[in-house]
Amino acid sequence: MPFEKFDRSRLKLRPLAERKSDLTRSVFVYPENPYETNSHPALPAVAERIQAARRKKSAVILMLGAHVLRRGMAPLLIDLMKRGLVTHIALNGAGAIHD
């Protein structure tokens, strides 16, 4: 059975200023103040592999779900990109919703 064509006339667009969010800036994690208690034991090995790849001019691609953004990690991802440690980020479809 074919899908019914989407009726855009029923779409209600509102300015971002009118949209409510249950998140605040307090959830963001910044590079100068990262979580210490939530560090995964594999993190040092992953960090070394990323650094080794970049020393060889290899691409580093992070693939993640939107929950990473929802938990406030966007500033850390931005920092990794600015420093050239991450060359690409791949998100699932919900990534556009959470950041």
DSSP file (Angstrom, degrees, kcal/mol; ACC not computed):
  #  RESIDUE AA STRUCTURE BP1 BP2  ACC     N-H-->O    O-->H-N    N-H-->O    O-->H-N    TCO  KAPPA ALPHA  PHI   PSI    X-CA   Y-CA   Z-CA
    1    1 A M              0   0    0      0, 0.0     2,-0.1     0, 0.0     0, 0.0   0.000 360.0 360.0 360.0 128.2    0.0    0.0    0.0
    2    2 A P        -     0   0    0      0, 0.0     2,-0.1     0, 0.0     3,-0.0  -0.360 360.0-102.5 -72.5 153.0    1.5    3.4   -0.9
    3    3 A F        -     0   0    0      1,-0.1     2,-0.2    -2,-0.1     3,-0.0  -0.448  35.8-109.3 -72.3 146.2    2.0    6.1    1.7
    4    4 A E        -     0   0    0     -2,-0.1    -1,-0.1     1,-0.1     2,-0.1  -0.565  42.6-100.7 -72.5 138.9   -0.4    9.0    1.8
    5    5 A K        -     0   0    0     -2,-0.2     2,-0.2     1,-0.1    -1,-0.1  -0.374  40.5-106.7 -63.8 136.4    1.2   12.2    0.6
    6    6 A F        -     0   0    0      1,-0.1     2,-1.0    -2,-0.1    -1,-0.1  -0.466  26.4-139.7 -67.2 127.5    2.2   14.5    3.4
    7    7 A D    >   -     0   0    0     -2,-0.2     3,-1.6     1,-0.2     4,-0.2  -0.770  17.8-174.2 -92.8  98.1   -0.2   17.4    3.7
    8    8 A R  G >  S+     0   0    0     -2,-1.0     3,-1.3     1,-0.3    -1,-0.2   0.677  76.1  74.6 -68.1 -17.0    2.1   20.4    4.5
    9    9 A S  G 3  S+     0   0    0      1,-0.3    -1,-0.3    -3,-0.1    -2,-0.0   0.731  93.3  54.8 -67.6 -19.1   -0.9   22.7    4.9
   10   10 A R  G <  S+     0   0    0     -3,-1.6     2,-0.3     2,-0.1    -1,-0.3   0.508  83.6 109.5 -89.8  -5.2   -1.5   21.0    8.3
   11   11 A L    <   -     0   0    0     -3,-1.3     2,-0.7    -4,-0.2    -3,-0.0  -0.557  58.5-151.9 -74.8 130.6    2.0   21.7    9.5
   12   12 A K        -     0   0    0     -2,-0.3     2,-0.4     2,-0.0    -2,-0.1  -0.903  11.5-164.8-107.6 108.8    2.1   24.3   12.3
   13   13 A L        -     0   0    0     -2,-0.7    -2,-0.0     0, 0.0     0, 0.0  -0.770   8.3-179.1 -95.6 136.5    5.4   26.2   12.2
   14   14 A R        -     0   0    0     -2,-0.4     5,-0.1     2,-0.0    -2,-0.0  -0.971  33.4-100.9-131.5 148.4    6.4   28.3   15.3
   15   15 A P    >>  -     0   0    0      0, 0.0     3,-1.7     0, 0.0     4,-0.6  -0.315  34.1-115.6 -62.8 151.0    9.5   30.5   15.9
   16   16 A L  G >4 S+     0   0    0      1,-0.3     3,-1.3     2,-0.2    -2,-0.0   0.848 114.0  65.8 -56.0 -35.0   12.2   28.9   18.0
   17   17 A A  G 34 S+     0   0    0      1,-0.3    -1,-0.3     3,-0.0     0, 0.0   0.757 102.2  48.7 -61.0 -23.6   11.6   31.6   20.7
   18   18 A E  G <4 S+     0   0    0     -3,-1.7     2,-0.3     2,-0.1    -1,-0.3   0.576  90.8  97.5 -92.2 -10.5    8.1   30.1   21.2
   19   19 A R    <<  -     0   0    0     -3,-1.3     2,-0.3    -4,-0.6    -3,-0.0  -0.605  68.0-137.8 -83.5 138.6    9.2   26.5   21.5
   20   20 A K        -     0   0    0     -2,-0.3     2,-0.4     2,-0.0    -2,-0.1  -0.721  17.0-167.9 -95.8 144.4    9.7   25.1   25.0
   21   21 A S        -     0   0    0     -2,-0.3     0, 0.0     2,-0.1     0, 0.0  -0.972  23.3-149.4-129.2 145.5   12.6   22.9   25.9
   22   22 A D  S    S+     0   0    0     -2,-0.4     2,-0.3     2,-0.0    -1,-0.1   0.373  76.7  88.3 -92.9   5.1   13.2   20.8   29.0
   23   23 A L        -     0   0    0      3,-0.0     2,-0.3     2,-0.0    -2,-0.1  -0.755  55.2-171.4-102.1 150.4   16.9   21.3   28.8
   24   24 A T    >   -     0   0    0     -2,-0.3     3,-1.7     1,-0.0     4,-0.3  -0.834  42.7 -99.6-128.0 170.4   19.0   24.1   30.2
   25   25 A R  G >  S+     0   0    0     -2,-0.3     3,-1.5     1,-0.3    -2,-0.0   0.698 111.2  80.7 -63.0 -17.3   22.6   25.1   29.8
   26   26 A S  G 3  S+     0   0    0      1,-0.3    -1,-0.3     3,-0.0    -3,-0.0   0.715  84.7  59.5 -64.7 -18.9   23.3   23.4   33.1
   27   27 A V  G <  S+     0   0    0     -3,-1.7    -1,-0.3     2,-0.1    -2,-0.2   0.658  81.3 108.1 -83.3 -14.8   23.4   20.0   31.3
   28   28 A F    <   -     0   0    0     -3,-1.5     2,-0.5    -4,-0.3    45,-0.2  -0.349  58.9-149.0 -68.0 141.7   26.3   21.0   29.0
   29   29 A V        -     0   0    0     43,-3.0    47,-0.5    -2,-0.1    -2,-0.1  -0.958  15.1-158.2-111.2 122.3   29.7   19.5   29.7
   30   30 A Y    >   -     0   0    0     -2,-0.5     3,-2.0     3,-0.4    46,-0.1  -0.714  26.1-117.8-104.1 151.0   32.6   21.7   28.7
   31   31 A P  T 3  S+     0   0    0      0, 0.0    -1,-0.1     0, 0.0    45,-0.0   0.833 114.4  54.3 -55.9 -34.5   36.1   20.7   27.9
   32   32 A E  T 3  S+     0   0    0      1,-0.3    -3,-0.0    -3,-0.0     0, 0.0   0.603 120.9  30.6 -77.4  -8.6   37.5   22.7   30.9
   33   33 A N  S <  S+     0   0    0     -3,-2.0    -3,-0.4     2,-0.0    -1,-0.3  -0.354  82.4 167.9-144.2  58.8   35.2   20.9   33.3
   34   34 A P        -     0   0    0      0, 0.0     2,-0.3     0, 0.0    -5,-0.0  -0.233  47.3 -85.9 -73.3 164.1   34.5   17.3   32.0
   35   35 A Y        -     0   0    0      1,-0.2    -6,-0.0     3,-0.1    -2,-0.0  -0.508  40.7-179.8 -64.5 129.8   32.9   14.6   33.9
   36   36 A E  S >  S+     0   0    0     -2,-0.3     3,-1.0     2,-0.1    -1,-0.2   0.768  78.0  53.3 -96.7 -35.8   35.4   12.8   36.0
   37   37 A T  T 3  S+     0   0    0      1,-0.2    -2,-0.1     3,-0.0    -1,-0.1   0.700 106.3  52.8 -76.2 -18.7   33.1   10.2   37.6
   38   38 A N  T 3  S+     0   0    0      2,-0.1    -1,-0.2     0, 0.0     2,-0.2   0.245  75.1 133.8-102.0  14.2   31.6    9.0   34.4
   39   39 A S    <   -     0   0    0     -3,-1.0    -3,-0.1     1,-0.1     0, 0.0  -0.432  52.7-133.1 -67.9 133.5   34.9    8.2   32.6
   40   40 A H    >   -     0   0    0     -2,-0.2     3,-1.9     1,-0.1    -1,-0.1  -0.643  15.6-124.1 -83.8 142.9   34.9    4.8   30.9
   41   41 A P  T 3  S+     0   0    0      0, 0.0     4,-0.3     0, 0.0    -1,-0.1   0.755 111.0  56.7 -60.3 -23.3   38.0    2.7   31.5
   42   42 A A  T 3> S+     0   0    0      1,-0.2     4,-2.3     2,-0.1     3,-0.3   0.562  80.6  94.1 -83.4  -7.5   38.6    2.4   27.7
   43   43 A L  H <> S+     0   0    0     -3,-1.9     4,-2.8     1,-0.2     5,-0.2   0.882  80.6  51.6 -57.4 -45.1   38.7    6.2   27.3
   44   44 A P  H  > S+     0   0    0      0, 0.0     4,-2.1     0, 0.0    -1,-0.2   0.906 112.1  47.4 -59.5 -39.5   42.5    6.6   27.5
   45   45 A A  H  > S+     0   0    0     -4,-0.3     4,-2.1    -3,-0.3    -2,-0.2   0.903 112.7  48.7 -67.8 -40.5   43.0    3.9   24.8
   46   46 A V  H  X S+     0   0    0     -4,-2.3     4,-2.3     2,-0.2    -1,-0.2   0.922 110.8  51.2 -63.7 -43.6   40.4    5.5   22.6
   47   47 A A  H  X S+     0   0    0     -4,-2.8     4,-2.4     1,-0.2    -2,-0.2   0.905 109.9  49.5 -61.0 -42.2   42.1    8.9   23.0
   48   48 A E  H  X S+     0   0    0     -4,-2.1     4,-2.6    -5,-0.2    -1,-0.2   0.898 110.3  50.3 -65.1 -40.1   45.5    7.5   22.1
   49   49 A R  H  X S+     0   0    0     -4,-2.1     4,-2.3     2,-0.2    -1,-0.2   0.886 110.2  50.3 -66.4 -37.8   44.1    5.8   19.0
   50   50 A I  H  X S+     0   0    0     -4,-2.3     4,-2.3     2,-0.2    -2,-0.2   0.938 112.4  46.8 -63.5 -46.1   42.5    9.1   17.9
   51   51 A Q  H  X S+     0   0    0     -4,-2.4     4,-2.2     1,-0.2    -2,-0.2   0.907 112.3  50.2 -62.8 -41.7   45.7   10.9   18.4
   52   52 A A  H  X S+     0   0    0     -4,-2.6     4,-1.3     1,-0.2    -1,-0.2   0.905 110.2  50.6 -63.7 -41.4   47.7    8.3   16.6
   53   53 A A  H  <>S+     0   0    0     -4,-2.3     5,-2.9     1,-0.2     3,-0.2   0.912 111.2  47.7 -63.0 -42.8   45.3    8.4   13.6
   54   54 A R  H ><5S+     0   0    0     -4,-2.3     3,-1.5     1,-0.2    -1,-0.2   0.849 105.4  58.4 -70.4 -32.9   45.5   12.2   13.4
   55   55 A R  H 3<5S+     0   0    0     -4,-2.2    -1,-0.2     1,-0.3    -2,-0.2   0.853 108.6  47.0 -61.6 -32.2   49.3   12.1   13.5
   56   56 A K  T 3<5S-     0   0    0     -4,-1.3    -1,-0.3    -3,-0.2    -2,-0.2   0.349 119.5-115.3 -88.5   5.8   49.1    9.9   10.4
   57   57 A K  T < 5 +     0   0    0     -3,-1.5    -3,-0.2     1,-0.2     2,-0.2   0.725  65.3 151.2  66.2  22.7   46.6   12.4    8.9
   58   58 A S      < -     0   0    0     -5,-2.9    -1,-0.2    -6,-0.2     2,-0.1  -0.504  50.7-103.5 -80.7 154.0   43.9    9.7    9.0
   59   59 A A        -     0   0    0     -2,-0.2     2,-0.5    -3,-0.1    -1,-0.1  -0.476  26.3-152.5 -73.4 147.7   40.2   10.6    9.3
   60   60 A V        -     0   0    0     -2,-0.1    27,-2.0    -6,-0.0    28,-1.9  -0.979  12.9-170.1-123.5 116.5   38.5   10.2   12.6
   61   61 A I  E     -a   88   0A   0     -2,-0.5     2,-0.5    26,-0.2    28,-0.2  -0.927   8.2-157.9-112.9 121.5   34.8    9.6   12.4
   62   62 A L  E     -a   89   0A   0     26,-2.5    28,-3.3    -2,-0.5     2,-0.5  -0.856   7.3-167.8 -94.3 129.4   32.6    9.6   15.5
   63   63 A M  E     +a   90   0A   0     -2,-0.5     2,-0.3    26,-0.2    28,-0.2  -0.978  23.4 152.3-117.0 122.7   29.3    7.8   15.0
   64   64 A L  E     -a   91   0A   0     26,-2.4    28,-0.9    -2,-0.5     2,-0.2  -0.972  41.4-113.6-149.4 159.4   26.8    8.4   17.8
   65   65 A G    >   -     0   0    0     -2,-0.3     3,-1.4    26,-0.2     4,-0.5  -0.473  41.6-103.1 -87.8 166.8   23.2    8.6   18.7
   66   66 A A  T >> S+     0   0    0      1,-0.3     4,-2.5     2,-0.2     3,-0.5   0.670 109.7  80.2 -66.9 -17.4   21.4   11.7   19.6
   67   67 A H  H 3> S+     0   0    0      1,-0.2     4,-2.0     2,-0.2    -1,-0.3   0.834  84.7  62.1 -61.6 -30.0   21.5   10.8   23.3
   68   68 A V  H <4>S+     0   0    0     -3,-1.4     5,-1.9     2,-0.2    -1,-0.2   0.915 109.0  41.3 -59.7 -42.5   25.1   12.0   23.4
   69   69 A L  H X45S+     0   0    0     -3,-0.5     3,-2.1    -4,-0.5     5,-0.4   0.906 111.0  56.4 -70.1 -41.9   23.8   15.5   22.5
   70   70 A R  H 3<5S+     0   0    0     -4,-2.5    -2,-0.2     1,-0.3    -1,-0.2   0.817 102.5  56.7 -60.4 -31.4   20.9   15.2   24.8
   71   71 A R  T 3<5S-     0   0    0     -4,-2.0    -1,-0.3    -5,-0.2    -2,-0.2   0.399 125.0-101.5 -83.9   3.2   23.2   14.6   27.7
   72   72 A G  T < 5S+     0   0    0     -3,-2.1   -43,-3.0   -44,-0.1     4,-0.2   0.668  81.6 130.3  94.4  16.5   25.1   17.8   27.0
   73   73 A M    >>< +     0   0    0     -5,-1.9     4,-2.0     1,-0.2     3,-0.7   0.459  39.0 101.1 -86.3   0.3   28.2   16.6   25.2
   74   74 A A  H 3> S+     0   0    0     -5,-0.4     4,-2.7     1,-0.2     5,-0.2   0.889  78.9  54.5 -54.4 -43.9   27.9   19.1   22.3
   75   75 A P  H 3> S+     0   0    0      0, 0.0     4,-2.1     0, 0.0    -1,-0.2   0.873 108.6  49.7 -59.9 -34.0   30.6   21.4   23.7
   76   76 A L  H <> S+     0   0    0     -3,-0.7     4,-2.2   -47,-0.5    -2,-0.2   0.909 111.2  48.4 -69.1 -40.8   33.0   18.5   23.9
   77   77 A L  H  X S+     0   0    0     -4,-2.0     4,-2.0     2,-0.2    -1,-0.2   0.909 111.0  50.8 -64.1 -41.6   32.3   17.4   20.3
   78   78 A I  H  X S+     0   0    0     -4,-2.7     4,-2.9    -5,-0.2    -1,-0.2   0.915 109.4  51.1 -61.1 -43.0   32.8   21.0   19.1
   79   79 A D  H  X S+     0   0    0     -4,-2.1     4,-2.2    -5,-0.2     6,-0.2   0.911 108.3  51.5 -61.4 -43.1   36.1   21.2   21.0
   80   80 A L  H  <>S+     0   0    0     -4,-2.2     5,-2.0     1,-0.2     6,-1.4   0.881 112.9  46.1 -62.4 -37.7   37.3   18.0   19.4
   81   81 A M  H ><5S+     0   0    0     -4,-2.0     3,-1.4     4,-0.2    -2,-0.2   0.925 110.8  51.5 -70.2 -44.4   36.4   19.3   15.9
   82   82 A K  H 3<5S+     0   0    0     -4,-2.9    -2,-0.2     1,-0.3    -1,-0.2   0.871 110.3  49.5 -60.2 -36.8   38.0   22.7   16.6
   83   83 A R  T 3<5S-     0   0    0     -4,-2.2    -1,-0.3    -5,-0.2    -2,-0.2   0.484 114.3-119.2 -82.2  -1.7   41.2   21.0   17.7
   84   84 A G  T < 5S+     0   0    0     -3,-1.4    -3,-0.2     2,-0.2    -2,-0.1   0.643  81.3 119.5  76.5  14.0   41.2   18.9   14.5
   85   85 A L  S   <S+     0   0    0     -5,-2.0     2,-0.5    -6,-0.2    -4,-0.2   0.789  73.6  44.6 -81.3 -28.1   41.0   15.6   16.5
   86   86 A V        +     0   0    0     -6,-1.4    -2,-0.2    -9,-0.1    -1,-0.2  -0.972  59.7 180.0-117.3 128.8   37.7   14.6   14.9
   87   87 A T        +     0   0    0    -27,-2.0     2,-0.3    -2,-0.5   -26,-0.2   0.709  68.8  19.6-100.4 -23.6   37.2   15.1   11.2
   88   88 A H  E     -a   61   0A   0    -28,-1.9   -26,-2.5     2,-0.0     2,-0.4  -0.996  56.5-159.7-146.6 147.2   33.6   13.8   10.8
   89   89 A I  E     -a   62   0A   0     -2,-0.3     2,-0.5   -28,-0.2   -26,-0.2  -0.996   7.8-165.3-128.9 128.4   30.6   13.2   12.9
   90   90 A A  E     -a   63   0A   0    -28,-3.3   -26,-2.4    -2,-0.4     2,-0.3  -0.955  12.3-177.5-113.6 126.2   27.8   10.9   11.9
   91   91 A L  E     -a   64   0A   0     -2,-0.5   -26,-0.2   -28,-0.2     2,-0.1  -0.836  26.2-115.9-118.7 156.4   24.4   11.1   13.8
   92   92 A N    >   -     0   0    0    -28,-0.9     3,-1.9    -2,-0.3     4,-0.3  -0.247  51.3 -84.0 -76.0 179.3   21.2    9.2   13.6
   93   93 A G  T >  S+     0   0    0      1,-0.3     3,-0.8     2,-0.2     4,-0.3   0.762 126.1  62.5 -60.5 -27.7   18.1   11.0   12.5
   94   94 A A  T >> S+     0   0    0      1,-0.2     4,-1.5     2,-0.2     3,-0.9   0.609  80.1  86.6 -75.9  -9.6   17.4   12.3   16.0
   95   95 A G  H <> S+     0   0    0     -3,-1.9     4,-0.8     1,-0.3    -1,-0.2   0.866  84.4  54.8 -58.1 -37.7   20.6   14.3   16.0
   96   96 A A  H <4 S+     0   0    0     -3,-0.8    -1,-0.3    -4,-0.3    -2,-0.2   0.777 106.4  53.0 -68.0 -25.2   19.0   17.3   14.3
   97   97 A I  H <4 S+     0   0    0     -3,-0.9    -1,-0.2    -4,-0.3    -2,-0.2   0.869 109.6  46.0 -76.0 -37.6   16.3   17.4   17.1
   98   98 A H  H  <        0   0    0     -4,-1.5    -1,-0.2     1,-0.2    -2,-0.2   0.485 360.0 360.0 -92.3  -3.3   18.7   17.5   20.0
   99   99 A D     <        0   0    0     -4,-0.8    -2,-0.2    -3,-0.1    -3,-0.2   0.364 360.0 360.0-150.4 360.0   21.2   20.1   18.8
